[in-house]
């Protein structure tokens, strides 16, 4: 007689206990901390498991290691009666994708953490000096150094001698909303998702009175923290005027009279320096 073997069969075992590992919160700022929790209290389907059913796992050794963009401290070394073990992840000073492992027996699970650094800003006037009622550009260069978008905002309150020019000449590669109303005394920006890398906002401003206009602006992010303050100065100046007068209206041939040249400055806040006077004379003088 000839016998044939029955076809092989497979068995699927589910659900089963799994090791999970997560950070809460999983997004923190540089130099901040978050809690790592390794857990056996759910199965592969995500269903909760009572700690009373985990007797064989309680007390097992656990190791938290392989930290990236930070360090691990205060780690529990065994699975606790609740079926979990915890540690603290301390972010460093550099933005990026942080992580740390939890290891039990042959199982290694990674918790991912996003470490955020505040944005930075640099402001710059297009010219060092402009005349009263003249205009120049004012640019804001913003950097998001992170691996994800962050919210960000600033309000630049212009000094009393500057206003947004007409037209305002607004350009914006940062997205979000920029408010720079012609004739107003402020420029504001807000974006819930500032793009990665560097972007620029530019607007034209006009000088209304003479003086040295010192201006500062601070970039802020409720996600990543307050960034730096950037300052810039612009000198607004009235040009000098000149008048001349002869001492006499008429003189004889080869006679002489005085010629008075009067220089004037209407600047109330600035002293003019480096003036140059050119007085070409007629050929018969």
Protein Blocks (a to p, Z undefined) as FASTA:
>chain_A
ZZddddddddddddddddddddddfbdcehiacdddddfkbcfkopacdfklmmmmgopa
cddehiehiacehiafbdcfkopacddddddfbecdddddddehjbccdddddddddddd
ddddfbfbdcehiacddddddddfbfbdcdddddddddfkbccdddekiacfkgpjdddd
ehiabdcdddfbdcehjdddddddddfbgcddddddddddfknopcdddddddddddddd
dddddfbfbdcehiacddddddddfbfkbccehiacdddddfkZZ
